[in-house]
Amino acid sequence: MLLVGCTVTIKPLIQNKKARVPRHQKHTEKNHPRKKQTNNVKETWWIENYHKLEASHGAYTIPSDVKIRPLPDGRFLVPDEVLKHYQDLLLVTPTPKP
């Protein structure tokens, strides 16, 4: 009987790694221009009229009403959504009360 001693060496295969190329993100300002902020400063009578219109339409308020801010000179800074809502209230007839 012939006994031959041999050893088997197992080593992991060498994998070629790809060179990782960094991806640069695009600037979102070029693709999505920011909405232009307008300064909508309104007088006290305008705010009173706006609240009267909301009440006459069945207390129809919007979430942007809380964003109306008073200024030191007695006027108010009004968001664009409130201005659009005011225009809509002027164009429609009030809801009749039963």
N, C-alpha and C positions, 0 to 999 in steps of 0.2 A: 504494500500500500504506500502510496506516495502522497504525502501531505505537503501541500505547497502553501506557504503563507503569503497572502497578498493583502494589501490595504486599498480601500477605495476612499478617495477623498472627494467630498461633495462640497462645492462652493457655489454661492449664488451667481446667477448670470449677471453680467454687467449690462445695465440698461443705459442707453444713451438718453440723457436728459435734454429736453428742448430748452433752448435759451428763452427765458420768460421776457417777453417784451411788455413794458408797462403801457397800460391803456390810460390815455389822458381823457378825462371827462370833458365834455363840451360845456362851454359856458352857457348857462340857461338864460342869461340876460339877452343874448342875441336871438335865441329861439323863442323865448317867451317874454316879450317886453312887459315891464311892470305897468300896472294901471296908473294912469296919471292921477295924482291926488289933486283935487280941486278944493279950494277954500270956499266953502259955502257958508258965509256969515249972514245970518238973518236977524231981523229985528224982533222985538217982543210981540208986536201985533201979528207977525207972520206965524209965530209959534202958537199964539192963542187961536188964530184962525185954523191952523192945522189940527189942533186938539178938538175944536168944535166940529170940524169936518169928520174926524174919526168918530166922535160921539154920535153924530147924525147918521153915520153908516153902521150903527150897531156896535159901537166900541171896537171897530176894526183896527187893531194895532198890529205893528210888525216888530220883530226882534231888534231892529236897528233903532227903535225909538229910545232905547237906553243909551245909545251912543251920542245923543244930543248933549253937547257940553256948553255950559254958560261961560261967557267971557267976562273979564273984569269990567268992561265998559257997558254991560247990560245987554249985549247982543248974544247970539247963540251960534255955535259951530255945528252945522247940520251935515250928516253923511249924505252921499249921493243917493242911497237907497231911499232915504226919507224924502228927498226931493222928487224922486220918481213916484213914490207912493202919494205924495201931495198932488202931483199932476193927475194921477189916476183917480183920486178922490174928487177932483174938480170935474172930471169928464163924465162920471157916472151919476145916476140919480140915487138919492138916498133910499135905504130900505124902508118901506112903509111899516109903521108900527101897528100891530093888531089891536 
